[in-house]
């Protein structure tokens, strides 16, 4: 049986509360990690910068792969025609 709009809304709200709780825990763990790394001499900003750099690199690699695939597809189409 299909749930009523009210029930769906309530469930969504409960899920959101659970998620927020988990995010809060994760944030507390991250703060703790930052404190430990600051003692070691590497702060939050540097780590975030490194993470961003890495993700950008990955994204670019993925995009290049896509381009190559697209080009080869075009070539295949031309040969058929």
C-alpha positions, -999 to 999 in steps of 0.1 A, spaced: 0 0 0 12 35 -9 22 56 21 5 89 27 23 121 21 23 128 58 40 95 66 66 100 38 73 135 52 78 121 87 101 94 75 122 119 55 125 140 86 136 111 107 162 101 81 175 137 80 178 137 118 198 105 117 221 119 89 227 151 108 237 131 138 262 111 118 276 142 101 280 157 136 300 127 147 322 128 116 328 165 121 339 159 157 363 132 145 377 156 119 382 183 145 401 157 166 422 147 136 430 183 128 442 189 164 465 159 161 479 170 127 484 206 139 506 191 166 525 173 139 527 205 119 502 200 92 469 220 95 435 216 81 440 241 52 470 223 37 452 189 39 421 204 22 443 219 -5 460 186 -12 426 168 -13 413 194 -38 443 191 -60 440 154 -61 403 155 -69 409 180 -97 436 158 -111 412 128 -111 385 148 -127 407 159 -155 419 124 -162 383 112 -163 374 140 -187 403 132 -210 392 96 -211 357 107 -220 370 129 -249 391 100 -263 362 77 -262 340 103 -279 365 109 -307 369 72 -314 331 68 -316 329 96 -341 356 79 -363 337 46 -362 305 64 -373 323 80 -403 337 47 -415 303 31 -415 288 60 -437 
